[in-house]
Amino acid sequence: MRQNKIHILLIIGMCISFGFMYHYFVKALQYDVTIDHYSTDVKEGQHFVLIVEEKDNPYFTELLKGALDAARPHNITVEYIGPKQTNIEEHIKLIEKAIAAKVDGILTQGLSDEEFAPIIDKAISKGIPLITVDTDVKNSKRLAYVGTNNYQAGYKVGQAVLSETKGPIQVGIVSGSLVANQHKSRVKGFLDAVEHAVRVEVVAIETSNLSKIQGAEKTFQMLRTNPEINVLYGTSALDGVGISDAIEKINPAEPIIVYAFDDLEETIDYMNKGVIHSILRQQPYDMGYKGVNLLIDILDGKEVEPLNYTDTEFIRKDDSLTNITLKKN
């Protein structure tokens, strides 16, 4: 009788062990399987995530406004996250968290090809539609890009320098980053535009790490080392403000022509004072609005265009201030 009980217990134990083995075997088969399909309809209450390189930057809060306005009629939640200051490692971790949370869609900048392509491809493999905004990663599997053609934007500034100046030109460039794709492209476009102009020489390129304070410091150092500089080009709004802060403090004897990006309150103020000559206005609101609508289209099973460039235009002090000052509100 006792032996029968032992046999029964052994059989039960074996069954339990086999059950656990089977359970974890099935989980192992299901783990990290590539998923290449998406939900075929947008449901109310879905959750999108917008991840930017600097959460408190006014440029990105404008992008957020567009995303929220597009999401509101569909009752879609847009979660807005990002580091306080550009940090590629932290940015990638935030994308990882969004993937782990199984959100319904991701909008993110693609700050560098090498670091961002793998994590973007991972989101796609998990069945999460991902769109790059403002900054693209062309060698990734992202489903679409919405934003400025950054190379052409830099080229446009270079052409403006050629058409709006005469005589020898010494250029100093303050770039938000020499690593992030959008800033590299804006520098490259500018350099290509002026490459064959004998009278134009780029004498210094510095990075501000998207900081107004560092932008001002780099400008001050640049002008001290190269006092012949008569054109300064900032590849972001914060660079334009940093450059202008430095010029106001230095008060150079000879005028310096400043080209900047984005019509934020501080850049507009400096333009109205005559410190900034010209601003290349981007459309961050349109990026956010279009980006959310593209995610909705993807979830509805629609084909989307892979490249969706938003407009850029120069604004100057002589332009109608009505349109410019509206951006302050």
C-alpha positions in Angstrom: 0.0 0.0 0.0 2.8 2.4 1.0 4.7 1.6 -2.3 1.5 2.4 -4.3 1.2 5.8 -2.6 4.9 6.5 -3.4 4.3 5.6 -7.1 1.2 7.9 -7.2 3.2 10.8 -5.7 6.0 10.2 -8.2 3.6 10.2 -11.1 1.9 13.4 -9.8 5.3 15.0 -9.4 6.3 14.0 -12.9 3.1 15.4 -14.3 3.7 18.7 -12.6 7.3 18.9 -13.8 6.2 18.1 -17.3 3.6 20.9 -17.1 6.2 23.5 -16.0 8.6 22.3 -18.7 5.9 22.6 -21.4 4.8 26.0 -20.2 8.4 27.4 -20.3 9.1 25.6 -23.6 6.1 27.4 -25.2 7.2 30.7 -23.7 10.7 30.3 -25.1 9.2 29.6 -28.6 7.1 32.8 -28.3 9.9 35.0 -27.0 11.3 37.7 -29.3 9.4 36.4 -32.3 9.2 39.0 -35.1 5.8 40.5 -35.6 5.2 42.3 -38.8 1.5 43.2 -38.5 -0.4 46.0 -36.8 -3.8 46.4 -35.3 -6.2 47.1 -38.2 -8.3 49.8 -36.5 -7.9 52.7 -34.2 -9.6 52.2 -30.9 -10.6 54.9 -28.5 -8.2 55.2 -25.6 -5.1 54.1 -27.5 -1.7 55.2 -26.2 0.9 56.9 -28.3 4.3 58.1 -27.0 6.2 61.1 -28.2 9.9 61.0 -27.3 12.1 64.1 -27.8 15.7 65.0 -27.0 14.9 67.9 -24.7 11.5 67.8 -23.0 11.5 71.4 -21.9 12.7 72.9 -25.2 9.9 75.3 -26.5 10.4 73.9 -30.0 9.4 70.4 -28.8 6.4 71.7 -26.8 5.2 73.2 -30.0 5.5 69.8 -31.7 3.6 68.3 -28.8 0.7 70.8 -29.3 0.3 69.5 -32.9 0.3 65.9 -31.7 -2.3 66.5 -29.0 -4.6 68.4 -31.5 -4.4 65.5 -33.9 -5.0 62.9 -31.2 -7.9 64.6 -29.4 -10.7 63.8 -31.8 -9.8 60.1 -31.6 -9.6 60.1 -27.8 -5.9 58.9 -28.1 -3.5 59.6 -25.3 -0.2 61.1 -26.2 2.4 60.6 -23.5 5.3 63.2 -23.8 8.7 62.2 -22.5 12.4 63.0 -23.0 15.6 63.9 -21.2 16.1 67.4 -19.7 19.2 67.7 -22.0 20.2 65.7 -25.0 21.3 62.3 -23.9 21.3 59.5 -26.5 21.6 56.7 -23.9 18.7 58.0 -21.9 16.6 58.6 -25.1 17.1 55.0 -26.2 16.1 53.7 -22.7 12.9 55.7 -23.0 12.1 54.0 -26.4 12.9 50.6 -24.7 10.4 51.4 -22.0 7.8 52.3 -24.5 8.3 49.0 -26.3 8.1 47.1 -23.0 4.9 48.9 -22.2 3.4 47.8 -25.6 2.2 51.2 -26.5 0.1 51.5 -29.7 2.5 53.8 -31.5 5.8 55.7 -31.1 6.9 59.1 -32.4 10.6 59.8 -31.8 13.5 61.7 -33.1 16.3 59.5 -34.6 19.3 61.3 -33.3 22.0 59.0 -34.7 22.0 56.1 -37.2 24.3 53.8 -35.3 22.5 54.0 -31.9 18.9 54.5 -33.0 18.5 52.1 -35.9 18.6 48.9 -33.7 16.0 50.1 -31.2 13.7 51.5 -34.0 13.9 48.1 -35.7 13.1 46.4 -32.4 9.9 48.4 -32.0 8.9 47.4 -35.6 9.7 43.7 -35.0 7.4 43.8 -31.9 4.5 45.1 -34.0 4.6 48.7 -32.7 4.4 51.3 -35.5 7.2 53.9 -35.1 7.6 57.2 -37.0 10.6 59.5 -36.8 9.9 63.2 -36.4 12.2 66.2 -36.8 15.2 63.9 -37.2 15.3 60.8 -39.4 17.2 57.5 -39.4 17.0 56.5 -43.0 18.8 53.1 -42.6 16.2 51.9 -40.0 12.8 50.2 -40.5 10.9 53.2 -39.3 7.6 53.4 -41.2 7.8 57.1 -42.1 9.6 60.4 -41.3 7.9 63.7 -40.7 9.9 66.9 -40.5 12.4 69.3 -42.1 14.7 68.2 -44.9 17.6 69.2 -42.7 20.3 69.0 -45.4 18.2 71.3 -47.6 17.6 73.6 -44.7 21.3 74.1 -44.2 21.9 74.5 -47.9 19.2 77.1 -47.9 21.0 79.1 -45.2 24.2 78.8 -47.2 22.6 80.1 -50.3 21.1 83.1 -48.3 24.6 84.0 -47.1 25.8 84.0 -50.7 23.0 86.1 -52.0 22.7 88.6 -49.1 26.4 89.4 -48.5 29.3 91.0 -50.5 33.0 90.8 -50.2 35.1 88.4 -48.1 33.0 86.4 -45.6 34.4 84.6 -42.5 31.8 82.2 -41.1 31.6 80.8 -37.6 29.1 77.9 -37.0 27.6 77.0 -33.6 25.8 73.7 -33.9 23.5 72.2 -31.3 25.3 68.9 -31.8 28.0 67.4 -34.0 26.5 63.9 -33.4 22.7 64.4 -33.9 21.6 63.7 -37.4 19.6 66.9 -37.9 22.5 69.2 -36.9 25.1 67.3 -38.9 22.8 67.6 -41.9 22.4 71.3 -41.4 26.1 71.9 -41.2 26.8 69.6 -44.2 24.1 71.4 -46.3 25.6 74.8 -45.4 29.2 73.7 -46.2 28.1 72.3 -49.6 26.2 75.5 -50.5 29.3 77.7 -49.9 31.9 75.2 -51.0 32.8 76.8 -54.3 32.5 80.4 -53.2 36.1 81.7 -53.0 35.1 84.7 -50.9 33.4 82.6 -48.2 35.5 80.7 -45.6 34.2 78.7 -42.6 36.8 79.4 -40.0 35.3 77.7 -37.0 32.7 75.1 -36.0 31.7 74.6 -32.4 29.0 72.7 -30.6 26.7 74.1 -27.9 25.1 70.8 -26.7 21.8 72.5 -27.2 22.6 74.9 -24.4 22.1 78.7 -24.6 24.9 79.2 -22.0 27.3 77.0 -23.9 26.3 78.6 -27.2 27.2 82.0 -25.8 30.5 80.7 -24.4 31.5 79.0 -27.7 30.6 82.2 -29.6 32.7 84.3 -27.2 35.7 82.0 -27.6 35.2 81.8 -31.4 35.1 85.6 -31.8 38.1 86.0 -29.5 40.1 83.5 -31.6 38.7 84.7 -34.9 37.9 88.4 -34.6 37.5 88.5 -38.4 34.2 86.5 -38.3 31.4 88.6 -39.9 28.7 85.8 -40.2 27.5 83.5 -37.5 25.2 80.5 -38.2 23.4 78.6 -35.4 21.8 75.3 -36.3 19.1 75.5 -33.6 17.0 78.1 -31.9 19.1 77.8 -28.7 22.3 78.3 -30.7 20.8 81.5 -32.2 19.9 82.8 -28.7 23.4 81.9 -27.4 25.1 83.6 -30.3 22.9 86.7 -29.7 23.6 86.8 -26.0 27.4 86.8 -26.7 27.1 89.5 -29.4 25.1 91.8 -27.0 27.8 91.4 -24.3 30.8 91.8 -26.7 29.2 94.6 -28.7 31.6 94.1 -31.6 32.9 97.1 -33.5 31.9 95.7 -36.9 28.4 94.2 -37.5 28.0 90.4 -37.5 25.2 88.9 -39.6 23.5 86.1 -37.7 21.4 83.3 -39.2 19.3 81.2 -36.8 16.6 78.5 -36.7 13.1 78.6 -35.3 10.7 81.5 -34.5 10.6 81.1 -30.7 10.0 84.1 -28.5 13.7 84.8 -27.7 14.9 84.5 -31.4 12.1 86.8 -32.5 13.0 89.3 -29.8 16.6 89.3 -31.0 15.5 89.6 -34.6 13.4 92.6 -33.8 16.4 94.2 -32.0 18.4 93.7 -35.1 20.9 91.2 -33.6 19.6 88.2 -35.6 19.4 89.0 -39.3 17.3 86.0 -40.4 15.5 83.0 -39.0 14.7 79.8 -40.8 11.3 78.9 -39.5 10.4 75.2 -39.2 7.0 73.8 -38.6 7.2 71.7 -35.4 3.4 71.9 -34.9 2.8 70.3 -38.3 5.3 67.6 -37.5 3.4 66.5 -34.4 0.0 66.8 -36.1 1.0 64.9 -39.2 3.0 62.3 -37.2 -0.1 61.3 -35.1 -2.3 61.2 -38.2 0.3 58.9 -39.9 0.2 56.5 -37.0 -3.6 56.5 -37.1 -3.4 55.7 -40.8 -1.0 52.8 -40.2 -3.2 51.4 -37.5 -6.1 51.6 -40.0 -4.1 49.5 -42.4 -3.4 52.4 -44.9 -0.3 52.9 -46.9 1.7 55.9 -45.9 4.4 58.0 -47.6 7.9 57.2 -46.2 9.1 60.8 -46.4 6.9 63.7 -45.4 8.9 66.9 -45.4 7.4 70.0 -43.7 8.0 73.5 -45.0 10.7 76.0 -44.0 10.8 79.7 -44.7 13.0 82.7 -43.9 11.6 85.4 -41.7 13.3 88.8 -41.2 12.7 92.0 -39.3 11.1 93.6 -42.3 8.4 90.9 -42.6 5.0 91.4 -41.1 5.3 91.3 -37.3 1.7 90.1 -37.0 2.5 86.6 -38.2 5.7 86.4 -36.2 4.5 87.5 -32.8 1.6 85.2 -32.9 4.1 82.3 -32.3 4.7 83.8 -28.8 1.3 82.8 -27.5 
